[in-house]
């Protein structure tokens, strides 16, 4: 991942303002709705603009206000939770609220301690270093960062053997914000060095609907309430997914609706075209369920066997397909493998199996 450095100015709430539309904010046809400047503004700029995660935001506001009053850097923060829930957004929002810069990197890009040095030496007092996927830090980098987090000190070893010597370099106090989708993979020494730890959970439909409404305004697109609710229902509780579906329905409405407005029929047709059903399942999700039934008789079946049958890597199924199926209660993970539930059978149009005279179970089509 290439190094990114985001600099925001201006004290509390000093985020940049949304750009004015070309032509002074006239009708849709007076500017390009796909201008990347508008898409950049989908992220909330301040904490009071964040929708959802209310308890997390309330706690962050207390920490932020106390820090600003003491004029100190924030304590190190760890955000954990599924992808797409706003971990990066919260980190960048905190930087804007503090009126400081935010450097962005990721665990896989820091292959050796030297890769981290440039970030540390460039960190100013009170600035933020955001490390995404921090659970993927190599052990050598993780151990190198321990004195940084505790004492703001870098220990550099020069030479080898008897001629080796250590140089201690002091750093300006700053904040490390880590984000992880797999908190269980973090080692205890690293996890315990974060002063604050916040878990982000999936959003409810009401919050997602509000996010869709707000972001449609930022994209200069008119959307009716029913259409916003439809997109929210099919977003799997994830704002990133809601934004992606909103962009697609906006494109569809621009082409198929004379007014360019996203109506409920337009949103329904747009999502049907990309095969997203009423619960948010995509074609690959439904294929997983039908494969489990048609090939493995409903299970139990190992994820490797299912992956080879579908010609999809097993880790893709574990990371992208199965989590949502488990949330919906469509599949179960058992010691013997994956099995489909009655709810999963009904969703793909198959009735729960009946027990025959010989004791076997046979699914029946509706």
PARO-446993 format. One line per field, with one value per residue (C-alpha): residue number from 1; residue in one letter; x, z, y. Coordinates in steps of 0.25 Angstrom, whole numbers, plus 5000, padded with zeros to 4 digits. Example, Ala and Ser with C-alpha at 12.3 -4.5 7.8 and 13.67 -1.06 7.14 Angstrom:
BEGIN
resi [1 | 2]
resn [a | s]
c1 [5049 | 5055]
c3 [5031 | 5029]
c2 [4982 | 4996]
END
This chain:
BEGIN
resi [1 | 2 | 3 | 4 | 5 | 6 | 7 | 8 | 9 | 10 | 11 | 12 | 13 | 14 | 15 | 16 | 17 | 18 | 19 | 20 | 21 | 22 | 23 | 24 | 25 | 26 | 27 | 28 | 29 | 30 | 31 | 32 | 33 | 34 | 35 | 36 | 37 | 38 | 39 | 40 | 41 | 42 | 43 | 44 | 45 | 46 | 47 | 48 | 49 | 50 | 51 | 52 | 53 | 54 | 55 | 56 | 57 | 58 | 59 | 60 | 61 | 62 | 63 | 64 | 65 | 66 | 67 | 68 | 69 | 70 | 71 | 72 | 73 | 74 | 75 | 76 | 77 | 78 | 79 | 80 | 81 | 82 | 83 | 84 | 85 | 86 | 87 | 88 | 89 | 90 | 91 | 92 | 93 | 94 | 95 | 96 | 97 | 98 | 99 | 100 | 101 | 102 | 103 | 104 | 105 | 106 | 107 | 108 | 109 | 110 | 111 | 112 | 113 | 114 | 115 | 116 | 117 | 118 | 119 | 120 | 121 | 122 | 123 | 124 | 125 | 126 | 127 | 128 | 129 | 130 | 131 | 132 | 133 | 134 | 135 | 136 | 137 | 138 | 139 | 140 | 141 | 142 | 143 | 144 | 145 | 146 | 147 | 148 | 149 | 150 | 151 | 152 | 153 | 154 | 155 | 156 | 157 | 158 | 159 | 160 | 161 | 162 | 163 | 164 | 165 | 166 | 167 | 168 | 169 | 170 | 171 | 172 | 173 | 174 | 175 | 176 | 177 | 178 | 179 | 180 | 181 | 182 | 183 | 184 | 185 | 186 | 187 | 188 | 189 | 190 | 191 | 192 | 193 | 194 | 195 | 196 | 197 | 198 | 199 | 200 | 201 | 202 | 203 | 204 | 205 | 206 | 207 | 208 | 209 | 210 | 211 | 212 | 213 | 214 | 215 | 216 | 217 | 218 | 219 | 220 | 221 | 222 | 223 | 224 | 225 | 226 | 227 | 228 | 229 | 230 | 231 | 232 | 233 | 234 | 235 | 236 | 237 | 238 | 239 | 240 | 241 | 242 | 243 | 244 | 245 | 246 | 247 | 248 | 249 | 250 | 251 | 252 | 253 | 254 | 255 | 256 | 257 | 258 | 259 | 260 | 261 | 262 | 263 | 264 | 265 | 266 | 267 | 268 | 269 | 270 | 271 | 272 | 273 | 274 | 275 | 276 | 277 | 278 | 279 | 280 | 281 | 282 | 283 | 284 | 285 | 286 | 287 | 288 | 289 | 290 | 291 | 292 | 293 | 294 | 295 | 296 | 297 | 298 | 299 | 300 | 301 | 302 | 303 | 304 | 305 | 306 | 307 | 308 | 309 | 310 | 311 | 312 | 313 | 314 | 315 | 316 | 317 | 318 | 319 | 320 | 321 | 322 | 323 | 324 | 325 | 326 | 327 | 328 | 329 | 330 | 331 | 332 | 333 | 334 | 335 | 336 | 337 | 338 | 339 | 340 | 341 | 342 | 343 | 344 | 345 | 346 | 347 | 348 | 349 | 350 | 351 | 352 | 353 | 354 | 355 | 356 | 357 | 358 | 359 | 360 | 361 | 362 | 363 | 364 | 365 | 366]
resn [x | x | x | x | x | x | x | x | x | x | x | x | x | x | x | x | x | x | x | x | x | x | x | x | x | x | x | x | x | x | x | x | x | x | x | x | x | x | x | x | x | x | x | x | x | x | x | x | x | x | x | x | x | x | x | x | x | x | x | x | x | x | x | x | x | x | x | x | x | x | x | x | x | x | x | x | x | x | x | x | x | x | x | x | x | x | x | x | x | x | x | x | x | x | x | x | x | x | x | x | x | x | x | x | x | x | x | x | x | x | x | x | x | x | x | x | x | x | x | x | x | x | x | x | x | x | x | x | x | x | x | x | x | x | x | x | x | x | x | x | x | x | x | x | x | x | x | x | x | x | x | x | x | x | x | x | x | x | x | x | x | x | x | x | x | x | x | x | x | x | x | x | x | x | x | x | x | x | x | x | x | x | x | x | x | x | x | x | x | x | x | x | x | x | x | x | x | x | x | x | x | x | x | x | x | x | x | x | x | x | x | x | x | x | x | x | x | x | x | x | x | x | x | x | x | x | x | x | x | x | x | x | x | x | x | x | x | x | x | x | x | x | x | x | x | x | x | x | x | x | x | x | x | x | x | x | x | x | x | x | x | x | x | x | x | x | x | x | x | x | x | x | x | x | x | x | x | x | x | x | x | x | x | x | x | x | x | x | x | x | x | x | x | x | x | x | x | x | x | x | x | x | x | x | x | x | x | x | x | x | x | x | x | x | x | x | x | x | x | x | x | x | x | x | x | x | x | x | x | x | x | x | x | x | x | x | x | x | x | x | x | x | x | x | x | x | x | x | x | x | x | x | x | x | x | x | x | x | x | x | x | x | x | x | x | x]
c1 [5000 | 5006 | 5008 | 4998 | 4998 | 4986 | 4987 | 4975 | 4976 | 4968 | 4965 | 4953 | 4943 | 4953 | 4951 | 4950 | 4937 | 4929 | 4933 | 4923 | 4917 | 4921 | 4911 | 4907 | 4899 | 4889 | 4881 | 4887 | 4890 | 4899 | 4911 | 4917 | 4911 | 4922 | 4933 | 4942 | 4942 | 4928 | 4931 | 4942 | 4932 | 4924 | 4932 | 4927 | 4936 | 4933 | 4929 | 4915 | 4913 | 4915 | 4902 | 4901 | 4911 | 4905 | 4912 | 4926 | 4924 | 4920 | 4932 | 4941 | 4935 | 4939 | 4953 | 4954 | 4949 | 4957 | 4970 | 4967 | 4965 | 4978 | 4985 | 4991 | 4992 | 4981 | 4983 | 4986 | 4973 | 4969 | 4957 | 4952 | 4941 | 4936 | 4941 | 4933 | 4928 | 4936 | 4949 | 4957 | 4946 | 4947 | 4962 | 4962 | 4950 | 4958 | 4970 | 4961 | 4955 | 4969 | 4973 | 4985 | 4991 | 4988 | 4998 | 4992 | 4998 | 4995 | 5001 | 5004 | 5012 | 5021 | 5030 | 5042 | 5045 | 5052 | 5038 | 5032 | 5044 | 5039 | 5025 | 5031 | 5041 | 5031 | 5021 | 5018 | 5014 | 4999 | 4998 | 4992 | 4998 | 4987 | 4991 | 4980 | 4980 | 4989 | 4988 | 4996 | 5009 | 5021 | 5027 | 5039 | 5031 | 5022 | 5033 | 5040 | 5027 | 5026 | 5035 | 5029 | 5015 | 5020 | 5032 | 5032 | 5046 | 5052 | 5063 | 5072 | 5083 | 5096 | 5106 | 5106 | 5112 | 5123 | 5123 | 5107 | 5102 | 5089 | 5084 | 5072 | 5064 | 5053 | 5040 | 5030 | 5018 | 5007 | 4995 | 4995 | 4981 | 4980 | 4969 | 4967 | 4956 | 4962 | 4965 | 4967 | 4980 | 4986 | 4996 | 4993 | 5005 | 5001 | 4986 | 4989 | 4997 | 4985 | 4979 | 4965 | 4959 | 4946 | 4938 | 4929 | 4917 | 4907 | 4898 | 4883 | 4873 | 4869 | 4884 | 4887 | 4875 | 4880 | 4894 | 4888 | 4880 | 4891 | 4901 | 4891 | 4891 | 4906 | 4905 | 4895 | 4885 | 4870 | 4865 | 4851 | 4850 | 4845 | 4857 | 4867 | 4860 | 4861 | 4876 | 4878 | 4871 | 4880 | 4893 | 4897 | 4898 | 4910 | 4911 | 4922 | 4912 | 4901 | 4910 | 4914 | 4899 | 4895 | 4906 | 4901 | 4886 | 4890 | 4896 | 4884 | 4874 | 4883 | 4881 | 4867 | 4860 | 4857 | 4858 | 4870 | 4863 | 4865 | 4851 | 4847 | 4844 | 4857 | 4865 | 4858 | 4861 | 4876 | 4878 | 4871 | 4881 | 4893 | 4886 | 4885 | 4872 | 4863 | 4872 | 4885 | 4890 | 4897 | 4898 | 4911 | 4904 | 4892 | 4901 | 4908 | 4894 | 4890 | 4903 | 4902 | 4888 | 4890 | 4904 | 4905 | 4891 | 4890 | 4903 | 4911 | 4922 | 4936 | 4939 | 4950 | 4941 | 4930 | 4941 | 4947 | 4933 | 4930 | 4944 | 4946 | 4957 | 4952 | 4958 | 4949 | 4937 | 4941 | 4944 | 4933 | 4921 | 4920 | 4920 | 4907 | 4901 | 4904 | 4898 | 4885 | 4884 | 4885 | 4897 | 4903 | 4917 | 4918 | 4931 | 4927 | 4926 | 4916 | 4901 | 4889 | 4878 | 4863 | 4863 | 4874 | 4866 | 4854 | 4861 | 4866 | 4852 | 4854 | 4845 | 4852 | 4855 | 4844 | 4848 | 4845 | 4842 | 4857 | 4861 | 4867 | 4864 | 4861 | 4859 | 4846 | 4845 | 4833]
c3 [5000 | 4996 | 5007 | 5009 | 5017 | 5020 | 5025 | 5031 | 5037 | 5046 | 5061 | 5066 | 5054 | 5044 | 5033 | 5019 | 5014 | 5002 | 4989 | 4982 | 4970 | 4957 | 4952 | 4966 | 4970 | 4958 | 4953 | 4951 | 4937 | 4940 | 4946 | 4945 | 4956 | 4955 | 4959 | 4968 | 4978 | 4981 | 4984 | 4993 | 5002 | 5005 | 5018 | 5030 | 5033 | 5048 | 5059 | 5060 | 5046 | 5048 | 5047 | 5056 | 5065 | 5076 | 5088 | 5081 | 5077 | 5090 | 5097 | 5086 | 5088 | 5103 | 5100 | 5090 | 5098 | 5110 | 5101 | 5095 | 5109 | 5113 | 5100 | 5099 | 5089 | 5088 | 5095 | 5085 | 5080 | 5074 | 5065 | 5062 | 5055 | 5041 | 5028 | 5023 | 5037 | 5037 | 5045 | 5035 | 5035 | 5050 | 5050 | 5039 | 5047 | 5060 | 5052 | 5047 | 5060 | 5066 | 5055 | 5052 | 5041 | 5039 | 5032 | 5027 | 5025 | 5026 | 5033 | 5021 | 5015 | 5027 | 5024 | 5033 | 5044 | 5034 | 5026 | 5039 | 5042 | 5032 | 5038 | 5052 | 5049 | 5041 | 5052 | 5058 | 5072 | 5074 | 5060 | 5057 | 5050 | 5045 | 5043 | 5035 | 5037 | 5048 | 5052 | 5039 | 5045 | 5044 | 5058 | 5056 | 5053 | 5064 | 5074 | 5069 | 5071 | 5086 | 5091 | 5081 | 5087 | 5102 | 5102 | 5089 | 5086 | 5075 | 5078 | 5065 | 5065 | 5057 | 5053 | 5057 | 5068 | 5077 | 5069 | 5070 | 5077 | 5080 | 5077 | 5085 | 5077 | 5084 | 5076 | 5078 | 5085 | 5075 | 5074 | 5067 | 5063 | 5059 | 5051 | 5050 | 5045 | 5053 | 5067 | 5071 | 5063 | 5071 | 5081 | 5095 | 5097 | 5085 | 5088 | 5103 | 5098 | 5093 | 5103 | 5097 | 5089 | 5082 | 5075 | 5063 | 5060 | 5048 | 5046 | 5047 | 5035 | 5040 | 5041 | 5028 | 5022 | 5028 | 5022 | 5008 | 5009 | 5013 | 5003 | 4992 | 4995 | 4995 | 4981 | 4976 | 4974 | 4978 | 4985 | 4990 | 5004 | 5000 | 4990 | 5002 | 5011 | 5000 | 4998 | 5013 | 5014 | 5004 | 5010 | 5020 | 5031 | 5025 | 5021 | 5010 | 5003 | 5004 | 4997 | 4986 | 4984 | 4984 | 4973 | 4965 | 4966 | 4963 | 4950 | 4947 | 4950 | 4941 | 4929 | 4931 | 4938 | 4931 | 4944 | 4949 | 4962 | 4969 | 4971 | 4978 | 4964 | 4959 | 4971 | 4971 | 4956 | 4958 | 4969 | 4961 | 4950 | 4959 | 4965 | 4979 | 4985 | 4996 | 5007 | 5001 | 4996 | 4983 | 4972 | 4978 | 4992 | 4986 | 4978 | 4991 | 4996 | 4984 | 4983 | 4998 | 4995 | 4981 | 4982 | 4997 | 5001 | 5010 | 5017 | 5026 | 5016 | 5018 | 5012 | 5004 | 4997 | 4995 | 4989 | 4980 | 4975 | 4972 | 4967 | 4978 | 4988 | 5001 | 5009 | 4999 | 5004 | 5019 | 5018 | 5008 | 5007 | 5020 | 5030 | 5025 | 5023 | 5038 | 5042 | 5035 | 5041 | 5027 | 5030 | 5042 | 5045 | 5051 | 5055 | 5042 | 5033 | 5028 | 5028 | 5022 | 5031 | 5029 | 5027 | 5016 | 5009 | 5009 | 5003 | 4991 | 4989 | 4995 | 5006 | 5018 | 5016 | 5019 | 5026 | 5017 | 5021 | 5021 | 5030 | 5019 | 5016 | 5003 | 5000 | 4992 | 4982 | 4985]
c2 [5000 | 5013 | 5023 | 5034 | 5047 | 5054 | 5068 | 5075 | 5089 | 5098 | 5093 | 5086 | 5083 | 5089 | 5079 | 5084 | 5089 | 5082 | 5088 | 5097 | 5091 | 5097 | 5107 | 5112 | 5100 | 5100 | 5088 | 5074 | 5076 | 5088 | 5080 | 5066 | 5058 | 5048 | 5058 | 5051 | 5063 | 5060 | 5045 | 5049 | 5056 | 5044 | 5042 | 5050 | 5062 | 5063 | 5054 | 5061 | 5057 | 5042 | 5034 | 5021 | 5015 | 5025 | 5019 | 5019 | 5033 | 5038 | 5032 | 5037 | 5051 | 5050 | 5046 | 5057 | 5068 | 5064 | 5064 | 5077 | 5084 | 5078 | 5081 | 5067 | 5057 | 5046 | 5033 | 5021 | 5016 | 5002 | 5000 | 4986 | 4981 | 4976 | 4983 | 4995 | 5000 | 5013 | 5010 | 5019 | 5029 | 5031 | 5032 | 5043 | 5050 | 5050 | 5057 | 5068 | 5070 | 5071 | 5080 | 5072 | 5063 | 5048 | 5039 | 5026 | 5012 | 4998 | 4986 | 4978 | 4990 | 4990 | 4978 | 4983 | 4993 | 5002 | 5003 | 5010 | 5019 | 5030 | 5031 | 5032 | 5043 | 5051 | 5050 | 5064 | 5067 | 5062 | 5056 | 5043 | 5030 | 5021 | 5007 | 4999 | 4983 | 4985 | 4970 | 4967 | 4974 | 4965 | 4961 | 4969 | 4982 | 4979 | 4978 | 4990 | 4998 | 4995 | 5006 | 5015 | 5014 | 5014 | 5024 | 5030 | 5025 | 5018 | 5008 | 5006 | 4996 | 4999 | 4988 | 4974 | 4965 | 4971 | 4984 | 4986 | 4998 | 5004 | 5018 | 5023 | 5034 | 5042 | 5044 | 5055 | 5050 | 5046 | 5036 | 5022 | 5018 | 5003 | 4997 | 4982 | 4973 | 4961 | 4966 | 4951 | 4951 | 4962 | 4958 | 4962 | 4971 | 4980 | 4980 | 4984 | 4996 | 5003 | 5012 | 5012 | 5000 | 5001 | 4991 | 4995 | 4987 | 4986 | 4997 | 4996 | 5000 | 5013 | 5018 | 5013 | 5020 | 5033 | 5030 | 5028 | 5041 | 5049 | 5043 | 5045 | 5060 | 5060 | 5053 | 5064 | 5053 | 5053 | 5040 | 5037 | 5032 | 5018 | 5016 | 5020 | 5010 | 4999 | 5001 | 5001 | 4988 | 4981 | 4987 | 4976 | 4986 | 4992 | 5007 | 5004 | 4994 | 5005 | 5015 | 5005 | 5002 | 5017 | 5020 | 5009 | 5013 | 5027 | 5023 | 5014 | 5025 | 5035 | 5026 | 5021 | 5032 | 5045 | 5053 | 5046 | 5043 | 5030 | 5025 | 5012 | 5005 | 5010 | 5005 | 4992 | 4990 | 4995 | 4985 | 4974 | 4976 | 4973 | 4961 | 4967 | 4961 | 4966 | 4962 | 4967 | 4953 | 4953 | 4943 | 4936 | 4935 | 4928 | 4919 | 4915 | 4911 | 4903 | 4896 | 4892 | 4886 | 4880 | 4875 | 4872 | 4869 | 4881 | 4877 | 4875 | 4879 | 4884 | 4898 | 4893 | 4883 | 4894 | 4904 | 4894 | 4890 | 4905 | 4908 | 4919 | 4919 | 4914 | 4926 | 4935 | 4927 | 4929 | 4944 | 4949 | 4939 | 4931 | 4943 | 4948 | 4935 | 4932 | 4945 | 4942 | 4928 | 4922 | 4912 | 4906 | 4903 | 4889 | 4880 | 4872 | 4884 | 4894 | 4891 | 4899 | 4902 | 4902 | 4918 | 4916 | 4905 | 4914 | 4926 | 4918 | 4912 | 4898 | 4893 | 4887 | 4872 | 4862 | 4849 | 4837 | 4822 | 4818 | 4830 | 4838 | 4853 | 4859 | 4873 | 4877 | 4889 | 4898]
END
